[in-house]
Structure formats: structure tokens, C-alpha cells
Amino acid sequence: MIWVLAVFFALLVIGVPIGYVLGIAGVLGIMQIGGTEMLTMAPQRYFAGLDLFTFLAMPLFILAGEIMNRAGITARLAEFADALVGHLRGGMAHSCMVSSVLFAGITGAAVAEAAAFGSTMVPAMEKNGYKRPFACAVVVAGSIIGPTIPPSNLMVIYGSMMGVSIAGLFAAGILPGVVMGLICMAVIAGLGRRLQLPKGGERPSLVRILRAFRRSLSALIMPVIILGGILSGVVTPTEAAAIAVFYALILGRFVYRLVYFSDLMEMLVRTARITGVVFLIIAAASILSWWMTYMQLPQMITHLFLGVSSDPPIIILMILLLLLVLGMFMDINAILIILGPILGALAASIGMNPVQAGLMIVLALNIGLMTPPVGASLFVLSSISGESIERISAAMWPFVIAEVAVLFLVAYWPSLTLTVPRLLGL
């Protein structure tokens, strides 16, 4: 067992892609159990890891986000957000955060949101007097709201693996996502005078707000369609994702007239690439997860945690610290697939609600997208803006602290997570 784990971490350290690391370590683990005769189990586990109908929702949500990005939704949502909060000190930063909350209900993907706002909001903020590292930090902080407010691909993965209601996880993410947006806006307000952030113009008139709302209304309806259908039980998450793609196509082609059918091939290829990477990780991780289960590693980890303390608050703290540290160095999809079932079961053993535990794990991993050295949203903003990761990271720590504070609220205050699901009977 030790040498399989040694190979896993050695390959990780030298920079082998995480999908290959998981697959190689998993195959070595299978061979350790039964030699080469057991190798026939590897392809079986590989395909079994993807044999879940709910996983089909992931590429569909990704495709819907691609179409909505091409349709210029970002600009319309930013216009509406600017009409609401653009007059405040640091108004463009506030607008970016409000836009992130609104956009989260469309894509649910942090990297997509970071790319969309990084290419539009960062240049605009820089032009209006914001320092580029701070502008990038605002976009990165807002991007992880995407996979917190539903739809969320991480929630789909976790719910499918653990048998937890995906609709319940979606409902649980709404309130923490909004709180995260508000606390990030509080950080912007607190930094406003010290960083001499530009102050917006005059308070907008009601007419301007209504005009901006009308222009973005068709985009704002999309989250209502997705969430309303899922939470009411009318459609499954997979069916809602298919509806989202259809609605996005109608909106982009016939309403905004910015999406052409000739663009579909490019968007389908991008969707296939993103989905292929995630599905490779899921399938390869299922082999390693089977080996870990056979070797009773989940029980060992559980006993290790309980050996330190049997006090639920201490165990929750250890889970959070483990996920936050791993999120700085590993792909969050891989962490979720390998450790999600183990930590979810551990949280359940101390009496934590499965929906609350799932959202806590997902949110902790989302924060890994914005922390160096391997945060995906960081790399996207650095690539788009040309700013160094070090300078973005230095400007981002107030937002990291704020969002970690929300994570601890989710972990230790069940009502924040469970109020909405209970109101909806989930």
C-alpha cells in the first residue's frame, strides 16, 4: 500500500497530469491485490465510474454556459449590476461582484466565469483607475461564487457519488452564495478609501435601472427556469440542463442574434475538451477509489481523525483544513472523487446533515480555485490579463479570508445551509 501511495505523490510532484496519476496509481493498486490477472478489472472500473445518468448534466450545463457567453450575456448582466451599485465607491468592483452572483445561476463554473469577466471587466476597471492586480483579484473572488450558487458541476458529482439529493444541494447553495457575494462587497467597501478606489457617478434613476433590467431580463430568467424546474421536482438536473441548452440557443440565435449555427462546432469542441478532462479524472479516480476501499483506507482515515478527537467541531475543523490545504496543490475534481465519500461518511458519523456536509466539502474545494500555487481561476486571470500570479495573490488575500469565513459559517451554522432546502421540502 505504501509504495502505491508513494508512486501517486511522486507522479504528482513531477507534474504528471492528474488524470494519468490517478489511473496509473489505481492500476498499480489493482496489480498489488491480485497481480496481472486483476488488470481486467481496470477497464470495468473505468467505465463504471462514469455510468451515472446524472453525469450527463455536466456537459449540458457547460455547453449552455458556452452559448450564453457567446451571446453577450456578460455585458448585459454587468450593465444591470452597474445600474444597481455602480454609483458607490469602488462601483465597478461592486458591479463585478453582483454580476458574478447573477452569472453564477447560468454557468455554475468558476473557470468559465473567470474567463468571461476577466476579458471584459478587468480592462474596463483598469481603464477607470483600478490597479490591475486588484481588478484581477475581484474577478477571481467572484468566480468561485459560480459553482456555489446552482447549477454546480461539483454538486452534481458529489450528489451522484454519495446518493445525496442534487436538488437539495442546489437549494442549499443559494443562501451561502449570496452571503459570499455580500461579504466580498463588504471587503471592497472596506478597502475603498485605503486603496483610493474610484467613486462612481450619480445615483442612477429608476428609469435607467428598469431599462437595464429589461435588457437583461431574458438572461435572468434562465436561472429561474433551471432552478425552478429542479427544485419543484418537475425536471431532473439532467433534463434541466438540456432545457438550458435549448433556451440558450433560442436566446443567442433569435433574440440577441449573436450566436450562429456555424459557431456551434467550436462551442461543442470546447465543451468536449472541458468535459473530457473532467470525465478522465472521474473515471481514473474510480479505479483508485476502488483500491482504497479494498485496502480499507476510508476506515483508516476515519479512525485517524477520531483518534485525534471525537468532538464534532474539532473533526469538522480537521476536514476543512485538509480540504483547504489539498485544494492548494491538487485538482479539486480529483480531491472530491477520492476524498468526498470518505469525508462525507465521516461527517455523517458525527451527526452532520448530508446536504450540509456536501455543501461544506464543495465550498472548501471551490476556495482552492483561488489559492496559489495551482488555483485554476488564478491561472486564467493571469493568462488573460498578463498580470503575475504573485501580484494577483497578494491583492486577493482579503477576499480569501472573507470566503473562508463564509465556509466556516456553512460548516458550523446549519441554518445557513438548510433553511432553503427545508422551506422547499427537500
C-alpha positions as CSV (number, residue, x, y, z in Angstrom):
1,M,0.0,0.0,0.0
2,I,2.8,2.4,0.9
3,W,4.5,2.1,-2.5
4,V,1.3,2.8,-4.4
5,L,0.8,6.0,-2.4
6,A,4.5,6.8,-3.0
7,V,4.1,6.5,-6.7
8,F,0.9,8.6,-6.6
9,F,2.6,11.5,-4.8
10,A,5.8,11.2,-6.8
11,L,4.0,11.5,-10.1
12,L,2.0,14.4,-8.7
13,V,5.2,16.2,-7.7
14,I,6.9,15.9,-11.1
15,G,3.9,17.4,-12.8
16,V,2.2,14.4,-14.5
17,P,-1.5,15.3,-15.4
18,I,-3.8,14.3,-12.5
19,G,-5.9,12.0,-14.7
20,Y,-2.9,9.9,-15.6
21,V,-1.6,10.0,-12.0
22,L,-4.9,8.6,-10.7
23,G,-5.1,5.9,-13.4
24,I,-1.5,4.7,-13.0
25,A,-1.8,4.6,-9.2
26,G,-5.1,2.8,-9.5
27,V,-3.8,0.1,-11.9
28,L,-0.7,-0.4,-9.7
29,G,-3.0,-0.8,-6.7
30,I,-5.1,-3.5,-8.6
31,M,-1.9,-5.3,-9.5
32,Q,-0.8,-5.2,-5.9
33,I,-4.0,-7.0,-4.9
34,G,-4.1,-9.8,-7.5
35,G,-1.2,-9.4,-10.0
36,T,-1.7,-9.1,-13.7
37,E,-4.8,-11.3,-13.6
38,M,-6.7,-8.5,-11.9
39,L,-5.9,-6.0,-14.7
40,T,-9.2,-6.9,-16.5
41,M,-10.9,-5.0,-13.6
42,A,-9.3,-1.7,-14.6
43,P,-11.5,-1.0,-17.7
44,Q,-14.5,-2.3,-15.9
45,R,-14.0,0.2,-13.0
46,Y,-13.0,2.9,-15.6
47,F,-16.4,2.7,-17.3
48,A,-18.4,2.0,-14.1
49,G,-17.1,5.3,-12.7
50,L,-18.9,7.2,-15.5
51,D,-22.0,5.0,-15.6
52,L,-24.3,7.6,-13.9
53,F,-27.1,9.3,-15.8
54,T,-26.8,12.4,-13.7
55,F,-23.2,13.0,-15.1
56,L,-24.9,13.9,-18.4
57,A,-25.9,17.2,-16.8
58,M,-22.3,18.4,-16.7
59,P,-21.5,18.7,-20.4
60,L,-25.0,20.2,-21.0
61,F,-24.5,22.9,-18.4
62,I,-21.0,23.6,-19.8
63,L,-22.5,23.9,-23.3
64,A,-25.3,26.2,-22.1
65,G,-22.6,28.4,-20.5
66,E,-20.6,28.5,-23.7
67,I,-23.6,29.6,-25.7
68,M,-24.6,32.2,-23.1
69,N,-21.0,33.6,-23.1
70,R,-21.1,33.9,-26.9
71,A,-24.5,35.6,-26.7
72,G,-23.0,38.5,-24.8
73,I,-24.8,37.8,-21.5
74,T,-21.8,39.0,-19.5
75,A,-22.2,42.6,-20.9
76,R,-25.9,42.7,-20.2
77,L,-25.6,41.4,-16.6
78,A,-22.7,43.9,-16.0
79,E,-24.9,46.7,-17.3
80,F,-27.7,45.8,-14.9
81,A,-25.3,45.4,-12.0
82,D,-23.7,48.7,-12.7
83,A,-27.1,50.4,-12.7
84,L,-27.7,49.0,-9.2
85,V,-24.3,49.6,-7.4
86,G,-22.1,51.4,-9.9
87,H,-22.5,54.8,-8.1
88,L,-20.7,53.5,-4.9
89,R,-17.0,54.0,-4.2
90,G,-15.4,51.1,-6.0
91,G,-18.5,50.9,-8.1
92,M,-17.1,48.8,-10.9
93,A,-15.7,46.3,-8.4
94,H,-19.1,46.1,-6.8
95,S,-20.7,45.7,-10.2
96,C,-18.4,42.8,-11.0
97,M,-19.3,41.0,-7.8
98,V,-23.1,41.5,-8.4
99,S,-22.6,40.3,-12.0
100,S,-20.8,37.2,-10.6
101,V,-23.8,36.3,-8.4
102,L,-26.2,36.8,-11.4
103,F,-23.9,34.9,-13.8
104,A,-23.5,32.0,-11.3
105,G,-27.1,30.9,-11.9
106,I,-26.3,30.5,-15.6
107,T,-23.0,28.6,-15.9
108,G,-22.0,27.3,-12.4
109,A,-18.4,27.0,-13.5
110,A,-15.7,29.1,-11.9
111,V,-13.2,29.0,-14.7
112,A,-15.8,30.0,-17.3
113,E,-16.9,32.9,-15.2
114,A,-13.3,34.0,-14.6
115,A,-12.6,33.9,-18.3
116,A,-15.8,35.8,-19.2
117,F,-15.3,38.6,-16.7
118,G,-11.5,38.6,-16.9
119,S,-11.6,39.5,-20.6
120,T,-14.2,42.3,-20.1
121,M,-14.3,43.7,-16.6
122,V,-10.5,43.7,-15.9
123,P,-9.7,46.0,-18.9
124,A,-12.7,48.2,-18.1
125,M,-11.7,48.5,-14.4
126,E,-8.0,49.2,-15.3
127,K,-9.1,51.9,-17.7
128,N,-11.1,53.6,-14.9
129,G,-8.2,53.8,-12.5
130,Y,-8.2,50.4,-10.7
131,K,-4.9,48.7,-10.3
132,R,-4.7,45.6,-12.4
133,P,-3.9,43.1,-9.5
134,F,-6.9,44.3,-7.5
135,A,-9.2,44.1,-10.5
136,C,-8.0,40.5,-11.2
137,A,-8.5,39.7,-7.5
138,V,-12.1,40.9,-7.6
139,V,-12.8,38.7,-10.6
140,V,-11.1,35.6,-9.1
141,A,-13.0,36.1,-5.8
142,G,-16.3,36.4,-7.7
143,S,-15.7,33.4,-9.9
144,I,-15.9,30.9,-7.1
145,I,-19.5,32.0,-6.4
146,G,-20.3,30.3,-9.7
147,P,-20.0,26.7,-8.5
148,T,-21.6,27.7,-5.1
149,I,-24.9,29.1,-6.5
150,P,-26.5,26.4,-8.6
151,P,-26.2,24.9,-11.1
152,S,-22.8,23.4,-9.9
153,N,-20.9,20.6,-11.6
154,L,-19.2,19.8,-8.3
155,M,-22.6,19.3,-6.6
156,V,-23.7,17.0,-9.4
157,I,-20.6,14.9,-8.9
158,Y,-20.9,14.8,-5.1
159,G,-24.6,14.1,-5.2
160,S,-24.2,11.3,-7.7
161,M,-21.5,9.6,-5.8
162,M,-22.9,9.9,-2.4
163,G,-26.6,9.5,-3.2
164,V,-27.4,12.9,-1.8
165,S,-30.2,14.9,-3.3
166,I,-28.7,17.1,-6.1
167,A,-31.8,19.3,-5.8
168,G,-31.2,19.6,-2.1
169,L,-27.5,20.6,-2.7
170,F,-28.6,23.1,-5.3
171,A,-31.1,24.7,-2.9
172,A,-28.5,24.7,-0.1
173,G,-26.0,26.7,-2.2
174,I,-28.3,29.6,-2.8
175,L,-28.0,31.4,0.5
176,P,-24.3,30.9,1.1
177,G,-23.6,32.0,-2.4
178,V,-25.5,35.3,-1.9
179,V,-23.8,35.8,1.5
180,M,-20.4,35.2,-0.2
181,G,-21.2,37.9,-2.7
182,L,-22.3,40.3,0.0
183,I,-19.2,39.8,2.2
184,C,-16.9,40.3,-0.8
185,M,-18.7,43.6,-1.4
186,A,-18.1,44.5,2.2
187,V,-14.4,43.8,1.7
188,I,-14.4,46.1,-1.4
189,A,-16.2,48.8,0.6
190,G,-13.7,48.4,3.5
191,L,-10.7,48.7,1.1
192,G,-12.3,51.6,-0.8
193,R,-10.7,54.6,0.9
194,R,-7.4,52.9,1.7
195,L,-6.8,51.8,-1.9
196,Q,-8.4,55.1,-3.2
197,L,-10.8,53.2,-5.4
198,P,-12.7,55.4,-7.9
199,K,-16.1,56.5,-6.9
200,G,-18.9,56.0,-9.4
201,G,-21.1,58.7,-10.8
202,E,-24.5,59.9,-9.6
203,R,-27.1,57.5,-8.3
204,P,-28.9,56.1,-11.3
205,S,-32.5,56.9,-11.9
206,L,-35.3,54.4,-11.6
207,V,-35.7,54.6,-15.4
208,R,-32.1,53.6,-16.0
209,I,-32.4,50.7,-13.6
210,L,-35.6,49.5,-15.2
211,R,-34.1,49.8,-18.7
212,A,-31.1,47.8,-17.7
213,F,-33.3,45.2,-16.1
214,R,-35.4,44.9,-19.2
215,R,-32.3,44.4,-21.4
216,S,-31.0,41.6,-19.1
217,L,-34.4,40.0,-18.3
218,S,-34.2,37.2,-20.7
219,A,-30.9,36.2,-19.3
220,L,-32.1,36.5,-15.7
221,I,-35.0,34.2,-16.5
222,M,-32.6,31.3,-17.2
223,P,-31.6,30.5,-13.6
224,V,-35.3,30.6,-12.7
225,I,-36.0,28.0,-15.4
226,I,-33.1,25.8,-14.3
227,L,-33.6,26.1,-10.5
228,G,-37.4,26.3,-10.6
229,G,-37.7,23.1,-12.6
230,I,-35.3,21.2,-10.5
231,L,-36.4,22.4,-7.0
232,S,-40.1,21.9,-7.9
233,G,-39.4,18.4,-9.0
234,V,-40.8,18.9,-12.5
235,V,-37.5,18.0,-14.1
236,T,-34.3,16.2,-13.1
237,P,-31.0,18.1,-13.2
238,T,-30.1,16.4,-16.5
239,E,-33.4,17.4,-18.1
240,A,-33.0,21.0,-16.7
241,A,-29.5,21.1,-18.3
242,A,-31.0,20.1,-21.7
243,I,-33.6,22.8,-21.3
244,A,-30.9,25.3,-20.5
245,V,-29.1,24.4,-23.7
246,F,-32.3,24.8,-25.8
247,Y,-33.1,28.1,-24.1
248,A,-29.6,29.5,-24.6
249,L,-29.7,28.6,-28.3
250,I,-33.0,30.3,-28.8
251,L,-31.8,33.4,-26.8
252,G,-28.4,33.6,-28.6
253,R,-29.7,33.0,-32.1
254,F,-33.1,34.6,-32.3
255,V,-33.2,37.2,-29.5
256,Y,-29.7,38.6,-29.3
257,R,-28.7,37.4,-32.8
258,L,-25.1,37.0,-31.7
259,V,-24.9,33.2,-32.0
260,Y,-24.8,31.5,-35.4
261,F,-25.1,27.8,-36.1
262,S,-21.7,27.9,-37.7
263,D,-20.4,28.7,-34.2
264,L,-21.8,25.5,-32.7
265,M,-18.9,23.3,-33.8
266,E,-16.4,25.5,-31.9
267,M,-18.6,25.5,-28.8
268,L,-19.2,21.8,-29.0
269,V,-15.4,21.2,-29.3
270,R,-14.7,23.4,-26.3
271,T,-17.4,21.6,-24.3
272,A,-16.0,18.2,-25.3
273,R,-12.5,19.2,-24.2
274,I,-13.6,20.5,-20.8
275,T,-15.9,17.5,-20.2
276,G,-13.2,15.1,-21.4
277,V,-10.7,16.3,-18.8
278,V,-13.2,16.1,-16.0
279,F,-14.5,12.7,-17.1
280,L,-11.0,11.3,-17.4
281,I,-10.3,12.3,-13.8
282,I,-13.6,10.8,-12.6
283,A,-13.1,7.5,-14.4
284,A,-9.4,7.2,-13.4
285,A,-10.2,8.1,-9.8
286,S,-12.9,5.4,-9.6
287,I,-10.1,2.8,-10.1
288,L,-8.0,4.3,-7.3
289,S,-11.1,4.7,-5.1
290,W,-12.0,1.0,-5.5
291,W,-8.4,0.1,-4.4
292,M,-8.6,2.4,-1.4
293,T,-11.9,0.9,-0.4
294,Y,-10.5,-2.7,-0.8
295,M,-7.5,-1.7,1.4
296,Q,-9.9,-0.1,3.9
297,L,-8.2,3.3,3.7
298,P,-11.5,5.1,4.4
299,Q,-11.8,3.3,7.7
300,M,-8.1,4.1,8.5
301,I,-8.6,7.8,7.8
302,T,-11.8,7.8,9.9
303,H,-10.0,6.2,12.8
304,L,-7.1,8.6,12.4
305,F,-9.5,11.6,12.7
306,L,-11.4,10.1,15.5
307,G,-8.2,9.2,17.3
308,V,-7.3,12.9,17.4
309,S,-10.7,13.9,18.8
310,S,-14.3,12.6,18.9
311,D,-15.6,16.2,19.4
312,P,-17.7,17.1,16.2
313,P,-16.4,20.7,16.0
314,I,-12.8,19.5,16.1
315,I,-13.5,16.9,13.4
316,I,-15.2,19.4,11.2
317,L,-12.2,21.7,11.6
318,M,-9.8,18.9,10.6
319,I,-11.9,18.2,7.5
320,L,-11.8,21.9,6.5
321,L,-8.1,22.3,7.0
322,L,-7.4,19.1,5.0
323,L,-9.5,20.2,2.1
324,L,-8.2,23.8,2.1
325,V,-4.6,22.6,2.1
326,L,-5.1,19.9,-0.6
327,G,-7.0,22.4,-2.7
328,M,-3.9,24.5,-3.0
329,F,-2.0,21.6,-4.6
330,M,-4.4,19.2,-6.4
331,D,-7.2,19.3,-8.9
332,I,-10.4,19.8,-7.0
333,N,-12.4,17.2,-9.0
334,A,-9.8,14.6,-8.1
335,I,-10.0,15.5,-4.4
336,L,-13.8,15.4,-4.5
337,I,-13.9,12.0,-6.1
338,I,-11.2,10.4,-3.9
339,L,-12.0,12.0,-0.5
340,G,-15.6,13.1,-0.9
341,P,-17.1,9.7,0.0
342,I,-14.7,9.3,2.9
343,L,-15.1,12.8,4.4
344,G,-18.9,12.8,3.7
345,A,-19.3,9.5,5.6
346,L,-17.1,10.9,8.4
347,A,-19.2,14.0,8.7
348,A,-22.4,11.8,8.7
349,S,-20.9,9.7,11.5
350,I,-20.7,12.8,13.8
351,G,-24.4,13.7,13.0
352,M,-23.9,16.4,10.3
353,N,-26.7,16.6,7.7
354,P,-25.6,15.0,4.4
355,V,-26.7,18.1,2.4
356,Q,-24.8,20.5,4.8
357,A,-21.7,18.2,4.6
358,G,-21.8,18.1,0.8
359,L,-22.0,21.8,0.5
360,M,-19.2,22.3,3.1
361,I,-16.9,20.0,1.1
362,V,-17.8,21.6,-2.3
363,L,-17.3,25.1,-1.0
364,A,-14.0,24.2,0.6
365,L,-12.8,22.9,-2.7
366,N,-14.1,25.9,-4.6
367,I,-11.8,28.1,-2.5
368,G,-8.9,26.0,-3.8
369,L,-9.6,27.6,-7.2
370,M,-8.4,30.9,-6.0
371,T,-5.4,29.9,-3.8
372,P,-1.9,29.6,-5.2
373,P,0.0,27.7,-6.4
374,V,-2.4,25.8,-8.7
375,G,-5.7,27.7,-8.4
376,A,-7.4,27.4,-11.8
377,S,-9.1,30.8,-11.7
378,L,-5.8,32.4,-10.8
379,F,-4.1,31.0,-13.9
380,V,-7.0,32.1,-16.1
381,L,-6.8,35.7,-14.9
382,S,-3.0,35.7,-15.1
383,S,-3.2,34.4,-18.7
384,I,-5.9,36.9,-19.8
385,S,-4.6,40.0,-18.1
386,G,-0.8,39.4,-18.3
387,E,-0.5,40.1,-14.6
388,S,1.7,37.8,-12.5
389,I,0.1,35.2,-10.2
390,E,2.1,36.6,-7.3
391,R,0.7,40.1,-7.6
392,I,-2.8,38.8,-8.0
393,S,-2.4,36.6,-5.0
394,A,-1.1,39.4,-2.8
395,A,-4.2,41.5,-3.7
396,M,-6.6,38.6,-3.1
397,W,-6.0,37.6,0.5
398,P,-8.7,39.8,2.0
399,F,-11.2,38.0,-0.3
400,V,-9.8,34.6,0.6
401,I,-10.2,35.4,4.3
402,A,-13.7,36.6,3.7
403,E,-14.7,33.5,1.8
404,V,-13.1,31.1,4.3
405,A,-15.2,32.9,6.9
406,V,-18.3,32.0,4.9
407,L,-17.0,28.4,4.7
408,F,-16.9,28.2,8.5
409,L,-20.4,29.7,8.7
410,V,-21.6,26.9,6.4
411,A,-19.8,24.3,8.5
412,Y,-20.9,25.4,11.9
413,W,-24.2,27.1,11.3
414,P,-26.6,24.6,9.8
415,S,-29.4,27.0,9.3
416,L,-27.5,29.0,6.7
417,T,-27.3,25.9,4.5
418,L,-30.5,24.0,5.3
419,T,-33.1,26.8,5.6
420,V,-33.9,27.0,1.8
421,P,-34.0,23.1,1.3
422,R,-36.3,22.8,4.3
423,L,-38.6,25.5,3.0
424,L,-38.8,23.7,-0.3
425,G,-39.4,20.3,1.4
426,L,-36.1,18.8,0.1
